[in-house]
Amino acid sequence: MENRTARLTLLIDPRKKKLFEEICAQQDLTPSQVVRRLIRQYIIQHAGGRELPEWLKSSAGGGEGQG
């Protein structure tokens, strides 16, 4: 589990943002939870030969922390 947080700012089409937020709400997830899950999956899938820390590999099962 990550202990610290850092802010990631991105620009997105307002229509996509609205739809994304609606879908997240329907699944009882926050947009932040979904984005963190996507980033984690992307890192794991594209890490190549990099050694990944245990905390990242152990959270790959989809369990979300707070936030």
Protein Blocks (a to p, Z undefined) as FASTA:
>chain_A
ZZbdcdddddddfklmmmmmmmmmmnopafklmmmmmmmmmmmmmnomaccdfklmmmmn
opaceZZ
